[in-house]
Amino acid sequence: MQITITARHFELTKAIRDYVETACLKVTKYFDHIIHMHVTLALENNRNICEVSMQASRFNLQSQAEAMDMYLSIDMALERIETQIKKLKDRVTTHQKRALKEHFQTFSRASDILVNQQDRARKTVKTKRVVPEIMDVQEAMEAIDAGTEEFLIFKNVETDRLNVLVKKDDEHYKLFEP
């Protein structure tokens, strides 16, 4: 991320420059695809004005704050940028969840009835949705031994991916990792 600081009608000190840079780096904890941040600091009639414009991969955000103290105006402007980022991320994740939900609804409707091409007989397919538990392989083996299922779908703690553990016999298991 590139940070550009412009000072108008006053001399930019090293302390203010360092403060702006550390404050701008704090914004990256919410969104890490920031390309450029431009901070304009101005002093007009004993008012300290801070304007922040942020350019990211898909959007641009701007905020402005005015206070009697330069540090306070910087904090207020960056706080407004943070709230804009949070709103934007919330909106994006809500739309992604809605799109996934619609996708799975159409998928479940399409998988209810399949037509066999050889004899044109209708067969129904039962769809079962599973919420994977977060565990390691050892816990998954213990869960299969305790239950009646022959397989278990779980999210592996070590790899952070979905895995399927299948019980072959009393001593042997088969683990599928994508």
C-alpha positions as CSV (number, residue, x, y, z in Angstrom):
1,M,0.0,0.0,0.0
2,Q,1.3,3.4,-1.0
3,I,0.6,6.3,1.4
4,T,0.8,9.9,0.2
5,I,0.6,12.8,2.6
6,T,0.0,16.4,1.5
7,A,0.2,19.3,3.9
8,R,-1.4,22.7,3.1
9,H,-0.7,26.0,4.9
10,F,1.6,24.4,7.5
11,E,4.9,22.5,7.8
12,L,4.5,18.7,8.0
13,T,6.5,17.4,11.0
14,K,8.0,13.9,11.2
15,A,5.7,13.2,14.2
16,I,2.5,13.9,12.2
17,R,3.9,11.9,9.2
18,D,4.6,8.9,11.4
19,Y,1.2,9.1,13.1
20,V,-0.6,9.2,9.8
21,E,1.4,6.3,8.4
22,T,0.7,4.1,11.5
23,A,-2.9,5.0,11.5
24,C,-3.3,4.2,7.8
25,L,-1.6,0.8,8.3
26,K,-4.3,0.0,11.0
27,V,-6.9,0.2,8.2
28,T,-5.4,-2.9,6.5
29,K,-6.7,-5.2,9.3
30,Y,-10.2,-4.7,7.8
31,F,-9.2,-4.8,4.1
32,D,-5.8,-5.8,2.7
33,H,-6.3,-5.0,-1.0
34,I,-5.7,-1.3,-0.6
35,I,-3.6,0.1,-3.4
36,H,-3.2,3.8,-2.5
37,M,-4.1,6.1,0.3
38,H,-3.9,9.9,-0.1
39,V,-4.1,12.0,3.1
40,T,-4.4,15.8,2.8
41,L,-3.9,17.8,5.9
42,A,-4.8,21.5,5.9
43,L,-4.8,24.3,8.5
44,E,-7.4,27.0,7.8
45,N,-8.3,29.7,10.4
46,N,-7.3,27.5,13.4
47,R,-9.3,24.6,12.0
48,N,-7.4,21.4,11.2
49,I,-8.9,19.5,8.3
50,C,-8.0,16.0,7.3
51,E,-9.2,14.5,4.0
52,V,-8.5,10.8,3.3
53,S,-9.1,9.2,-0.1
54,M,-8.5,5.4,-0.4
55,Q,-8.2,3.5,-3.7
56,A,-8.7,-0.2,-3.6
57,S,-8.9,-2.8,-6.3
58,R,-12.7,-2.4,-6.9
59,F,-13.7,0.8,-5.2
60,N,-12.7,4.3,-3.9
61,L,-13.6,5.7,-0.5
62,Q,-13.3,9.2,0.8
63,S,-13.8,10.9,4.1
64,Q,-13.2,14.3,5.7
65,A,-12.9,15.4,9.3
66,E,-12.4,18.8,10.9
67,A,-11.3,19.4,14.5
68,M,-9.3,21.8,16.6
69,D,-6.4,19.3,16.9
70,M,-4.7,17.8,13.9
71,Y,-4.3,14.3,15.5
72,L,-8.0,14.3,16.4
73,S,-9.0,15.2,12.8
74,I,-6.8,12.4,11.5
75,D,-8.4,9.9,13.9
76,M,-11.9,11.0,12.9
77,A,-11.2,10.8,9.2
78,L,-9.7,7.3,9.4
79,E,-12.5,6.2,11.7
80,R,-15.0,7.2,9.0
81,I,-13.0,5.3,6.4
82,E,-13.1,2.2,8.7
83,T,-16.9,2.4,9.0
84,Q,-17.2,2.7,5.2
85,I,-15.0,-0.4,4.8
86,K,-17.0,-2.3,7.3
87,K,-20.2,-1.4,5.6
88,L,-18.8,-2.4,2.2
89,K,-17.5,-5.7,3.4
90,D,-20.8,-6.5,5.1
91,R,-22.7,-5.6,1.9
92,V,-20.3,-7.8,-0.2
93,T,-20.6,-10.8,2.2
94,T,-24.4,-10.5,2.4
95,H,-24.6,-10.5,-1.4
96,Q,-22.3,-13.5,-1.6
97,K,-24.4,-15.4,0.9
98,R,-27.6,-14.6,-1.0
99,A,-26.0,-15.7,-4.3
100,L,-24.8,-19.0,-2.7
101,K,-28.2,-19.6,-1.2
102,E,-30.0,-19.1,-4.5
103,H,-27.4,-21.3,-6.2
104,F,-28.0,-24.1,-3.8
105,Q,-31.8,-23.8,-4.0
106,T,-31.6,-24.3,-7.8
107,F,-29.2,-27.1,-7.3
108,S,-31.4,-28.9,-4.9
109,R,-34.5,-28.5,-7.1
110,A,-32.5,-29.8,-10.1
111,S,-31.2,-32.8,-8.3
112,D,-34.7,-34.0,-7.0
113,I,-35.6,-35.9,-10.2
114,L,-33.1,-37.3,-12.7
115,V,-34.0,-39.0,-15.9
116,N,-32.2,-42.2,-16.9
117,Q,-31.3,-41.9,-20.6
118,Q,-31.4,-45.7,-21.2
119,D,-34.9,-46.6,-20.2
120,R,-36.4,-43.1,-19.5
121,A,-37.5,-44.2,-16.0
122,R,-37.5,-41.5,-13.3
123,K,-35.4,-42.0,-10.3
124,T,-35.4,-39.8,-7.2
125,V,-32.2,-38.6,-5.6
126,K,-32.2,-37.9,-1.9
127,T,-30.2,-34.8,-1.0
128,K,-28.7,-34.5,2.4
129,R,-27.1,-31.3,3.6
130,V,-24.3,-31.7,6.1
131,V,-22.7,-29.0,8.3
132,P,-19.1,-30.2,8.8
133,E,-17.7,-30.1,12.3
134,I,-14.3,-28.7,13.0
135,M,-11.9,-31.5,14.3
136,D,-8.7,-33.3,13.6
137,V,-8.3,-36.7,12.0
138,Q,-8.0,-38.5,15.4
139,E,-11.2,-37.0,16.7
140,A,-13.0,-37.9,13.4
141,M,-11.9,-41.6,13.9
142,E,-13.2,-41.6,17.4
143,A,-16.5,-40.1,16.2
144,I,-16.9,-42.8,13.5
145,D,-16.2,-45.5,16.1
146,A,-18.8,-44.0,18.5
147,G,-21.5,-43.6,15.8
148,T,-23.3,-45.8,13.3
149,E,-22.2,-44.0,10.2
150,E,-19.6,-45.5,7.8
151,F,-18.2,-42.1,6.8
152,L,-17.8,-38.6,8.3
153,I,-17.5,-35.2,6.6
154,F,-15.5,-32.8,8.7
155,K,-13.3,-29.7,8.4
156,N,-9.7,-30.6,9.3
157,V,-8.1,-28.2,11.9
158,E,-4.6,-28.7,10.5
159,T,-5.4,-28.1,6.8
160,D,-8.5,-25.9,7.2
161,R,-10.2,-27.9,4.4
162,L,-13.1,-30.3,4.1
163,N,-12.2,-34.0,4.5
164,V,-14.1,-37.2,4.3
165,L,-13.1,-40.1,6.5
166,V,-14.5,-43.6,5.5
167,K,-14.4,-46.6,7.8
168,K,-13.3,-49.7,5.8
169,D,-13.2,-52.2,8.6
170,D,-12.4,-52.3,12.3
171,E,-8.8,-51.2,11.9
172,H,-8.6,-49.4,8.6
173,Y,-9.8,-46.0,7.5
174,K,-9.6,-44.1,4.3
175,L,-9.2,-40.2,4.3
176,F,-10.2,-38.1,1.3
177,E,-8.6,-34.7,1.1
178,P,-9.3,-32.3,-1.8
